[in-house]
Amino acid sequence: MKIDLQYVNDRNGNTHAVQLPLSEWEKVMSRLKKYEQTLKIKTDLKQAFTEVAKLRKSKTKSQTLKDFLNEL
């Protein structure tokens, strides 16, 4: 993705901001949202697998899917 950027500099040449076309900003934000959703799914799956591993190691009785759904 090539983006036409414009840099905003002060009198000393220090960059303080970057400007890009609105259409490009919307593309960037859309892609960021997808990455955030993917990260959330991966994080949730990792946590779920960790919990399953703990349940398998423990001696306590685990709840069945049927019982879980009946509680809803």
BALOBA-1460 file (C-alpha; in Angstrom, 3 decimals):
// residues 72
<rec num="1" residu="m" x="0.000" y="0.000" z="0.000"/>
<rec num="2" residu="k" x="1.648" y="3.218" z="-1.166"/>
<rec num="3" residu="i" x="0.316" y="6.319" z="0.602"/>
<rec num="4" residu="d" x="0.897" y="9.908" z="-0.493"/>
<rec num="5" residu="l" x="2.086" y="11.476" z="2.776"/>
<rec num="6" residu="q" x="2.785" y="15.107" z="3.570"/>
<rec num="7" residu="y" x="4.917" y="16.054" z="6.558"/>
<rec num="8" residu="v" x="4.317" y="19.155" z="8.681"/>
<rec num="9" residu="n" x="7.588" y="20.632" z="9.954"/>
<rec num="10" residu="d" x="8.374" y="23.544" z="12.225"/>
<rec num="11" residu="r" x="10.860" y="26.317" z="11.441"/>
<rec num="12" residu="n" x="13.748" y="24.120" z="12.576"/>
<rec num="13" residu="g" x="12.743" y="21.253" z="10.278"/>
<rec num="14" residu="n" x="11.415" y="19.011" z="13.058"/>
<rec num="15" residu="t" x="8.469" y="16.919" z="11.911"/>
<rec num="16" residu="h" x="5.354" y="17.434" z="14.044"/>
<rec num="17" residu="a" x="2.598" y="15.835" z="11.999"/>
<rec num="18" residu="v" x="1.831" y="13.708" z="8.988"/>
<rec num="19" residu="q" x="-1.047" y="14.330" z="6.621"/>
<rec num="20" residu="l" x="-2.600" y="11.817" z="4.273"/>
<rec num="21" residu="p" x="-5.697" y="11.823" z="2.080"/>
<rec num="22" residu="l" x="-8.942" y="10.938" z="3.870"/>
<rec num="23" residu="s" x="-9.536" y="7.965" z="1.594"/>
<rec num="24" residu="e" x="-6.150" y="6.544" z="2.609"/>
<rec num="25" residu="w" x="-6.861" y="7.222" z="6.294"/>
<rec num="26" residu="e" x="-10.107" y="5.236" z="6.003"/>
<rec num="27" residu="k" x="-8.214" y="2.325" z="4.424"/>
<rec num="28" residu="v" x="-5.620" y="2.402" z="7.208"/>
<rec num="29" residu="m" x="-8.318" y="2.461" z="9.886"/>
<rec num="30" residu="s" x="-10.202" y="-0.394" z="8.217"/>
<rec num="31" residu="r" x="-7.056" y="-2.512" z="8.096"/>
<rec num="32" residu="l" x="-6.254" y="-1.646" z="11.714"/>
<rec num="33" residu="k" x="-9.736" y="-2.746" z="12.789"/>
<rec num="34" residu="k" x="-9.256" y="-6.098" z="11.037"/>
<rec num="35" residu="y" x="-5.878" y="-6.579" z="12.744"/>
<rec num="36" residu="e" x="-7.418" y="-5.763" z="16.132"/>
<rec num="37" residu="q" x="-10.222" y="-8.278" z="15.531"/>
<rec num="38" residu="t" x="-7.701" y="-10.943" z="14.521"/>
<rec num="39" residu="l" x="-5.591" y="-10.255" z="17.596"/>
<rec num="40" residu="k" x="-8.671" y="-10.501" z="19.839"/>
<rec num="41" residu="i" x="-9.637" y="-13.856" z="18.325"/>
<rec num="42" residu="k" x="-6.091" y="-15.199" z="18.735"/>
<rec num="43" residu="t" x="-5.920" y="-13.963" z="22.321"/>
<rec num="44" residu="d" x="-9.296" y="-15.495" z="23.173"/>
<rec num="45" residu="l" x="-8.335" y="-18.813" z="21.592"/>
<rec num="46" residu="k" x="-5.046" y="-18.898" z="23.484"/>
<rec num="47" residu="q" x="-6.888" y="-18.261" z="26.746"/>
<rec num="48" residu="a" x="-9.456" y="-20.950" z="25.912"/>
<rec num="49" residu="f" x="-6.761" y="-23.540" z="25.218"/>
<rec num="50" residu="t" x="-5.025" y="-22.622" z="28.477"/>
<rec num="51" residu="e" x="-8.276" y="-23.089" z="30.385"/>
<rec num="52" residu="v" x="-8.923" y="-26.440" z="28.689"/>
<rec num="53" residu="a" x="-5.440" y="-27.616" z="29.646"/>
<rec num="54" residu="k" x="-6.058" y="-26.595" z="33.274"/>
<rec num="55" residu="l" x="-9.398" y="-28.407" z="33.304"/>
<rec num="56" residu="r" x="-7.833" y="-31.583" z="31.935"/>
<rec num="57" residu="k" x="-5.165" y="-31.509" z="34.648"/>
<rec num="58" residu="s" x="-7.571" y="-30.801" z="37.494"/>
<rec num="59" residu="k" x="-9.605" y="-33.420" z="39.308"/>
<rec num="60" residu="t" x="-12.768" y="-31.315" z="39.492"/>
<rec num="61" residu="k" x="-15.777" y="-32.196" z="37.409"/>
<rec num="62" residu="s" x="-16.054" y="-30.017" z="34.328"/>
<rec num="63" residu="q" x="-19.332" y="-28.676" z="32.998"/>
<rec num="64" residu="t" x="-20.672" y="-30.214" z="29.810"/>
<rec num="65" residu="l" x="-21.727" y="-28.107" z="26.857"/>
<rec num="66" residu="k" x="-25.295" y="-29.309" z="27.302"/>
<rec num="67" residu="d" x="-25.360" y="-28.141" z="30.925"/>
<rec num="68" residu="f" x="-23.804" y="-24.836" z="29.944"/>
<rec num="69" residu="l" x="-26.402" y="-24.225" z="27.246"/>
<rec num="70" residu="n" x="-29.230" y="-25.188" z="29.600"/>
<rec num="71" residu="e" x="-28.120" y="-22.441" z="31.975"/>
<rec num="72" residu="l" x="-28.648" y="-19.821" z="29.279"/>
